[in-house]
Amino acid sequence: MKKVIFFIVLLACSNLLSAQDDFRPGYIISLSGDTTYGEIDSRGDIKLATYCIFRNGMNSESVVFKPEDISGYGITEGKVYISQSLPGKGPRFLEYLVNGKLSLYYYREGKGDHYLIKKEGDTIRELPAKKDLIEIDGIKYHRTSKELIYLLAVMTQEAPQVRDKIKYIDVPKQKPLIDLVVSYHNAVCTDEKCIVYSKSQKTKLYIQPVAGILHYIGNTGETLFEYGAYINYWLPLVNERIYIKTGFTISSIGENQDFFYSYKSTEKIYSENIIKLPVQIMYLSPGGSIRPEFSAGPCVYLLKEYGRTKPYFRLLFSGGLNIKLKDEIYLFTGANIGRTPFYTNNTYFGSYSFSVLAGLTIKL
């Protein structure tokens, strides 16, 4: 029953997050080439490839444009999209990654990521994403697609000096493809630089020093002091608002606190320090002054049992608010709840712990 409740809460949160808008300064380009400035709703790569939600200002009504309605759109100091009809797939908004003698495009749909390449004066072509399956001595192997290697080699044949970069492209990925396309342009065009629109190559790193209280929901209802630090790794190529959240927190058991026992004996077996190491997927909501965050994933409890450190794995759910103080410094307040691996009074202590924490979120 408790797992069902957790699932319902998580589903409700995901529906709430998907309903949030994220308007940023931007523009649309009409079919006749006219540019209109306003705000673009930036809510994930799949939506951005399917339609464009535009408004003239904060108090204006939003208008939805499909790829056949406009030539393209862009987010100021951000992504640029063009409308393109793809064979067998119909019209899409393609993210313009590089504009040069060899141009690179990208879009995402439910089946995965798609990269397309276009040589000046040629048609646009999608890069094969799947590896070839071969069989040697009855054993099946996957190897880099010959079609992918051949297509990239033909596209860059005027610049043999960039040929070595192709062998490092196992499957189409943004960073090595941008490197190849830019290198090709620089080799064949020395009087004009290409335009690299993609600005999301560097990984952001945020650190959150925190402190607060940890309460165990059970027979004893013990409350401990907890402190530590979280580290949030930005994953822009997965989603602009998705992070890996990890780090550690420590809570100390006083000498007179003896509620952690083995369920088979009265001998105290746990160390005085409880170390928690979460590894979670985090969603950081868009916003200006206040940015909510939600995360879920496994948490490793490190405890010293009979003199040996032993890990216990439990699921942890977390949430919090980041309130902007200055530039990339936020006041953080949050909470998490998860199951515990503890025992107490000869009874399985498989209930939950609840933490309330406060600290800072700082961009490194």
C-alpha positions in Angstrom: 0.0 0.0 0.0 2.8 2.4 0.9 4.5 1.8 -2.4 1.2 2.5 -4.2 0.9 5.8 -2.4 4.5 6.7 -3.3 3.7 5.9 -7.0 0.6 8.1 -7.0 2.5 11.0 -5.4 5.3 10.7 -8.0 2.8 10.5 -10.8 1.0 13.6 -9.6 4.3 15.5 -9.3 5.3 14.5 -12.9 1.9 15.7 -14.2 2.3 19.0 -12.3 5.8 19.6 -13.7 4.7 18.8 -17.3 2.0 21.5 -16.9 4.4 24.2 -16.0 5.3 26.8 -18.5 8.8 28.3 -19.0 8.5 31.4 -21.1 11.8 33.0 -22.2 12.6 36.0 -24.5 12.5 34.8 -28.1 11.1 35.3 -31.6 9.3 33.7 -34.4 10.0 33.9 -38.2 7.0 34.0 -40.4 6.8 32.1 -43.8 7.4 35.4 -45.5 10.6 36.0 -43.4 9.3 38.6 -41.0 10.5 38.4 -37.4 8.2 39.0 -34.4 9.7 39.3 -30.9 8.1 38.1 -27.7 8.4 35.0 -25.5 8.8 31.3 -26.3 7.6 28.5 -23.9 10.7 26.3 -23.5 9.4 23.0 -22.1 11.5 20.1 -23.3 13.0 18.9 -26.5 10.1 16.7 -27.6 7.6 19.6 -27.3 10.0 22.1 -29.0 10.3 19.8 -32.0 6.5 19.5 -32.4 5.1 23.0 -31.8 6.1 26.5 -30.7 4.1 28.3 -28.0 4.5 32.1 -28.5 3.2 35.1 -26.7 3.9 38.9 -27.2 4.3 39.5 -23.5 3.5 38.2 -20.0 -0.1 39.4 -20.1 -0.7 38.3 -23.7 -2.5 35.2 -24.9 -0.4 32.3 -26.1 -0.5 31.2 -29.7 0.5 27.7 -30.8 2.5 27.4 -34.1 3.1 24.2 -35.9 6.1 23.6 -38.2 4.0 24.3 -41.3 2.8 27.7 -39.9 6.2 29.4 -39.5 9.7 29.2 -40.9 11.3 28.9 -37.5 11.8 30.4 -34.1 14.5 31.0 -31.5 15.1 31.6 -27.8 17.2 34.7 -27.2 20.8 33.7 -26.3 19.6 30.1 -26.6 18.3 27.5 -29.1 17.4 28.2 -32.7 14.8 26.1 -34.6 13.9 25.9 -38.3 10.9 24.2 -39.9 11.7 21.3 -42.1 9.7 18.6 -43.8 11.3 15.1 -43.3 10.6 12.2 -45.7 8.1 9.8 -44.3 7.8 11.8 -41.0 6.3 15.1 -42.1 7.2 18.6 -40.8 9.3 19.1 -37.7 11.0 21.9 -35.9 14.8 21.0 -36.0 17.2 22.6 -33.5 20.0 24.3 -35.5 23.2 23.2 -33.9 25.8 24.4 -36.5 25.3 26.6 -39.6 28.2 26.4 -42.0 29.4 24.6 -45.2 28.2 21.5 -43.4 25.2 22.1 -41.1 24.0 20.0 -38.2 20.5 19.7 -36.8 18.8 17.8 -34.0 15.3 16.8 -32.7 14.0 14.5 -30.1 10.8 12.3 -30.2 9.5 9.5 -28.1 11.8 7.0 -29.9 15.0 8.9 -29.1 17.4 11.4 -30.4 17.8 12.2 -34.1 20.7 14.1 -35.8 20.6 15.4 -39.3 23.3 16.8 -41.5 23.2 19.0 -44.6 26.0 19.9 -47.0 25.8 23.3 -48.7 23.8 22.8 -51.9 22.7 19.3 -51.0 19.6 17.8 -49.3 19.2 17.2 -45.6 20.1 13.6 -44.4 19.4 11.8 -41.1 22.4 10.1 -39.6 21.8 6.4 -38.8 21.5 5.9 -35.1 21.6 2.1 -34.8 24.7 0.0 -34.8 25.2 -2.9 -37.2 24.6 -6.4 -35.8 27.2 -9.0 -37.0 27.8 -12.6 -36.1 31.2 -14.2 -35.7 31.6 -17.9 -34.7 28.0 -18.0 -33.6 28.4 -14.9 -31.3 26.5 -11.7 -32.1 28.2 -8.3 -31.9 27.3 -4.7 -32.4 29.6 -2.4 -34.3 29.5 1.1 -35.6 27.1 1.4 -38.6 28.9 1.2 -41.9 26.3 3.5 -43.3 27.1 6.2 -40.7 30.8 6.0 -41.4 30.3 6.1 -45.2 27.9 9.1 -45.0 30.2 11.1 -42.8 33.2 10.2 -45.0 31.4 11.3 -48.2 30.2 14.5 -46.5 33.7 15.5 -45.5 35.7 14.2 -48.5 37.1 17.6 -49.3 38.8 17.8 -46.0 40.7 14.5 -45.4 42.4 16.1 -42.4 39.2 15.7 -40.4 38.8 12.0 -41.3 40.3 10.8 -38.1 37.5 12.4 -36.1 34.9 10.1 -37.7 36.3 6.9 -36.1 35.5 8.3 -32.7 31.8 8.7 -33.6 30.5 5.3 -32.4 26.8 6.5 -32.6 25.5 10.0 -33.4 26.1 12.3 -30.3 26.0 16.0 -30.1 29.5 16.9 -28.9 31.7 14.8 -31.4 29.4 15.7 -34.3 29.7 19.4 -33.6 33.5 19.0 -33.4 33.5 17.2 -36.8 31.2 19.7 -38.5 33.1 22.8 -37.2 36.5 21.3 -38.1 35.2 20.5 -41.7 34.0 24.1 -42.2 37.2 25.6 -40.9 39.2 23.4 -43.3 37.2 24.3 -46.5 36.3 27.8 -45.7 39.0 30.1 -44.3 37.3 33.5 -44.9 34.1 32.9 -43.0 33.4 31.3 -39.6 30.5 28.9 -39.1 27.8 29.7 -36.5 27.5 27.3 -33.6 24.1 27.8 -32.1 24.4 25.1 -29.4 25.4 26.7 -26.1 24.7 23.8 -23.8 28.0 21.8 -24.0 29.5 22.6 -20.6 28.2 20.7 -17.6 27.0 22.9 -14.8 27.8 21.9 -11.2 25.9 23.1 -8.2 26.8 22.4 -4.6 24.4 22.5 -1.7 25.8 22.6 1.9 22.9 21.8 4.2 22.0 21.2 7.9 18.8 20.3 9.7 17.0 17.6 11.6 16.4 13.9 10.9 13.3 12.3 12.5 12.7 8.6 12.6 9.0 7.7 12.3 8.6 4.6 14.5 8.2 3.3 18.0 11.0 5.5 19.5 10.4 8.7 17.4 14.1 9.7 17.7 15.2 13.0 16.3 18.9 13.6 15.3 20.9 16.5 13.9 21.9 16.0 10.3 24.4 17.9 8.1 26.3 17.4 4.8 26.4 18.6 1.2 24.7 17.7 -2.1 26.2 18.0 -5.5 23.9 18.5 -8.6 25.3 17.6 -12.0 23.5 19.2 -15.0 22.7 16.9 -17.9 21.8 19.3 -20.7 21.9 16.7 -23.5 19.3 14.7 -21.6 17.1 17.6 -20.6 17.8 21.2 -19.7 16.2 20.7 -16.3 17.4 17.3 -15.4 20.3 16.7 -12.9 22.0 13.9 -11.1 21.8 14.6 -7.4 24.4 13.0 -5.1 26.5 13.9 -2.1 26.3 12.8 1.6 24.7 13.6 4.9 25.8 12.5 8.4 23.7 12.2 11.5 25.3 11.3 14.9 23.9 9.0 17.6 24.7 10.1 21.1 26.3 7.7 23.5 23.1 7.5 25.5 20.9 6.8 22.5 20.7 3.0 22.3 17.7 2.4 20.0 19.6 0.8 17.2 19.8 -3.0 17.9 19.8 -6.2 16.0 16.4 -7.8 15.6 18.0 -11.1 16.8 19.8 -9.9 19.9 20.0 -7.1 22.4 23.6 -6.3 21.4 24.1 -2.8 19.9 25.5 -3.3 16.5 25.4 0.1 14.7 28.0 2.8 14.7 27.4 6.2 16.2 27.5 7.9 12.7 24.8 7.3 10.1 26.1 8.2 6.6 23.5 8.6 3.7 24.7 8.7 0.1 21.9 9.5 -2.3 22.1 9.0 -6.1 18.9 10.6 -7.5 17.5 12.0 -10.7 16.5 15.6 -10.0 14.1 17.9 -11.9 14.8 21.6 -11.3 11.8 23.6 -12.2 12.2 26.7 -14.4 11.7 30.1 -12.8 13.4 33.3 -11.8 13.5 34.1 -8.1 12.1 30.7 -6.8 12.9 27.4 -8.4 11.4 24.2 -6.9 13.2 20.9 -7.3 12.1 17.3 -7.0 14.2 14.1 -7.0 13.9 10.4 -6.4 16.3 7.5 -6.4 18.3 5.1 -4.3 20.1 6.1 -1.1 23.0 4.1 0.4 23.1 3.9 4.2 26.6 3.2 5.5 26.6 1.7 9.0 29.2 -0.1 11.0 27.8 -3.5 11.9 29.8 -5.7 14.3 32.9 -3.6 13.5 32.4 -3.7 9.7 31.0 -1.0 7.5 28.0 -2.4 5.6 25.8 -0.7 3.0 22.0 -0.7 2.9 20.1 0.4 -0.1 16.7 2.2 0.3 14.6 4.5 -1.9 14.6 8.2 -1.1 12.2 10.9 -2.3 13.2 14.6 -2.0 11.9 18.1 -2.7 12.9 21.6 -2.0 12.9 25.3 -3.0 15.8 27.4 -4.2 15.2 31.1 -3.5 17.5 33.4 -5.4 19.8 35.7 -3.3 22.4 36.9 -5.8 23.4 35.8 -9.3 23.9 32.0 -9.0 23.5 31.8 -5.2 20.2 30.5 -3.8 18.8 29.9 -0.3 17.8 26.2 -0.2 15.1 24.7 2.0 14.1 21.1 1.5 12.9 17.8 2.9 13.2 14.1 2.1 11.5 10.9 3.2 12.6 7.3 2.8 12.6 3.9 4.4 15.2 3.0 7.0 17.3 -0.2 7.4 17.2 0.0 11.2 16.0 -2.3 13.9 14.9 -1.3 17.4 13.8 -3.1 20.6 14.1 -6.5 18.9 11.5 -5.3 16.3 12.1 -4.6 12.7 12.3 -0.8 12.3 11.3 -0.8 8.7 9.3 2.5 8.8 10.4 5.8 7.5 12.8 8.7 8.3 12.0 12.3 7.5 14.5 15.1 7.1 14.1 18.9 7.1 17.2 20.7 5.8 18.3 24.2 5.0 21.4 25.7 3.3 22.6 27.3 0.1 22.7 26.3 -3.6 25.9 27.6 -5.2 27.0 27.3 -8.8 30.7 26.3 -9.1 
